[in-house]
Amino acid sequence: MRKAVSNLFYSNRLKYVGIACILWGIISFVIKLRSVGLYDINMLSGLLSWGFCFLFFSKEKRDDERIHMLKFHALAYGVPMGLMVTHLINYFYFNRGTSQAGITQSISAFQSFAIMLGFSLVMFYVLKFRDQRV
């Protein structure tokens, strides 16, 4: 039973679900922007987060220890870089002299997660390309 659940959640086919989530987010963002004129960044970042999560954590066709090491190194690079970018966006874009009555606007958790996983995903494929044995 445990192996069946593991195969379901980490299957290689979940990459298609991730791509579908990313496309759904982009298409719905464009539709809302054109029809209503609304920049719905929260829905876009939520669907990007789900898509990046499915893409990053699903198995590769050759899933061995080297792939796991590359994914760990990509996460070790992507999480600090994403946090740094998130803090820079918060500092320079949101909090630069706009504090009104003690209320401070900040980037959402989905946006931060999408930035971190985006960096991690790009770094994984860069490391995988550099490895050349995969």
Secondary structure, DSSP 4 states (H G I P E B T S, - for coil): -HHHHHHHHT-TTHHHHHHHHHHHHHHHHHHHHHHT----HHHHHHHHHHHHHHHHHSPPSS-SHHHHHHHHHHHHHHHHHHHHHHHHHIIIIISSS--BTTB-----HHHHHHHHHHHHHHHHHHHHHHH---
